[in-house]
Amino acid sequence: MKELENIRETLESIINYSRDFIFIKDTGFKYIFVNKAFERYFKTALENIIGKTDFDLFPTETADMCRDSDEKALKSSEPVEVYQLIGGEYFHTIKQRIVDKSGNITGLISVIRNITTQKKAENERNELLDNMERILANIPVAIAYLDINFNLLKVNNYACALSGLTEKDIVGKTCYATFGEYANDPSKTGREKICSFCKIEECLKTRMPIVMERPFMDKFIKVTVVPEMDADGNIYRFLEIVEDITENKRKETAQALLQKTIDSVTDPIIVIGLDHEIKFMNRFVRENYIKHHDLSEALKCHKILHHSDTPCEGTAHPCPLKEVSQSMKPVAVIHEHYHDDGEKRIIEIIASPLFENGNFIGIIETSRDITEHKRMEEELLNAKKLEAVKILAMGIAHDFNNLLTSIMGNISFAKSKLSPDDANFHLLNSAERSSLRASDLINQFTAFAMGMKTAKKKLSISSIINHFAAASSSNIKCNLLIPAGIWMIKADEKQISHVLHNLITNATDVMSDGGTIEIIAENVVIDSGHAAVSSMPAYKRQIYKGICKRPWSRNPGGVSRQDI
């Protein structure tokens, strides 16, 4: 008896700690036992429940539902399940009749569980599924489910509209026999009709989604095949999502044609956004301006075209974007652009406003390289200047020759009046030689102005130097250091004579108190790496090296090295 009592107490504890409502009724439907959960929920003490019926405790409508299910449970040998909505909450009840050892029905036991939370979640899930079904049915994308044997299990409305078939014509049939590539080909049967571009077999191997684009009837479609797997990881069906991308393909084709068209233009064409970023360009720009540019960075127009970190500004390089944004009209400007290799080019730019839906979004620049045109303009201007200089030079030479004729005539007349031994005769001779040299100089000037070529020939530099040294003034001594094997030179005799005459004259002018002019001639081979002259232009380096070959200068009062 003690053990039975312990078992009874244990069972009562279990029943009372259960969250479910547990109660026992007799055959007259009166409560003879309820657990603590029942008391707590209905907020009624045990003594107010025992011996009462549902009609004593609940509203008539609720009591009628309970009595109806109680009667069914007493008549049935199997448990009876009941789902009820009471007071806005959902309950799941299992009722079972109680039979004694003699087979007599003595009452019934009920277990009630509050499933409001689960029911709400289930309702929300069902509502979500219903919404998803409606969305999938009407979304402008074709949705189809296929099994691993290509049988169509389910399709949405758009799939029917896209194929021109009804759901009845599609579901239960294979995709390849319904609207596949060879669906209407009588020469193929069974799986021979599987489309040549089908990716389902590949999807079975890779177990990964696959995307493909292909023509379909008069359209172009994008197909995404997604494998779906069961709990064991086996593929049991495929989800196919089909999008009509015909319009996108037309736009891509039109854009490709536009790109091909502007790529054929051999002048720069670019589209620049409001942030100065290049949005679109033709092949000329790609090949000449950004070939070696870091494409991970934003392609700013001032960076690409001007190698500058800031936008163009000022009158020399006005910013086309700024100019157009102010006037909303096309503008024309001249800029200096730099190719990828640093080459500078003169560019004439026509910038026009670009609009989208009525909003100003940037500019389109069409450019023309006018570098050669500018060079030709400068050459023409220089030619005109030279022509003017030529005319001026011819006039000066004509007048100067007239003066020299008068001077030389007077010198000749004065010499005729003097004896060759006269000291003044020597001075007149010197003046006559100077007049002749002046005449030669004017003739050279005239020849240069008229574009006449110089007459170069092989000359002995030592004889020319000796001639001018002999003609120096009486208080200036010339010290000549000219080796016997000095090389011949190729030059215009009159021009080289003029150069030597000027050098000696300049040296004489700075030595008013007399002195010595040292003239040195050497055979010199000049290399190109001498540090003292490496920064000079090539023609100056050759002259400078020839003069400065020897240590400078033996005459402290002479011409300084910097004055050469």
Salt bridges, closest charged atoms under 4 A:
GLU5 OE2 - ARG8 NH2 2.56
GLU12 OE2 - ARG8 NH1 2.50
ASP20 OD2 - ARG113 NH2 2.84
GLU39 OE2 - LYS36 NZ 3.90
ASP54 OD2 - LYS25 NZ 2.50
ASP68 OD2 - LYS72 NZ 3.65
ASP70 OD2 - LYS25 NZ 2.64
ASP70 OD1 - LYS95 NZ 2.43
GLU81 OE1 - HIS92 NE2 2.59
GLU133 OE2 - LYS154 NZ 2.86
GLU201 OE2 - ARG191 NH2 3.17
GLU202 OE1 - LYS199 NZ 3.96
GLU213 OE1 - LYS249 NZ 3.27
GLU228 OE1 - ARG237 NE 2.65
ASP244 OD2 - LYS219 NZ 3.82
GLU247 OE1 - ARG250 NH1 3.61
GLU252 OE1 - LYS249 NZ 3.44
ASP263 OD2 - ARG286 NH2 3.09
ASP275 OD2 - LYS279 NZ 3.51
GLU277 OE1 - LYS279 NZ 3.94
GLU287 OE2 - ARG283 NE 3.94
ASP309 OD1 - LYS303 NZ 3.04
GLU336 OE2 - LYS344 NZ 3.76
GLU343 OE1 - HIS339 ND1 3.60
GLU343 OE2 - ARG345 NH1 2.89
GLU348 OE1 - ARG368 NH2 2.75
ASP369 OD2 - ARG345 NE 2.90
GLU372 OE1 - ARG375 NE 2.87
GLU377 OE2 - HIS373 NE2 2.99
GLU377 OE1 - LYS374 NZ 3.91
GLU379 OE2 - ARG375 NH1 2.40
GLU432 OE1 - LYS415 NZ 2.77
GLU493 OE1 - LYS457 NZ 3.32
GLU518 OE2 - ARG554 NH1 2.79
GLU522 OE2 - ARG550 NH2 2.60
ASP527 OD1 - LYS545 NZ 3.66
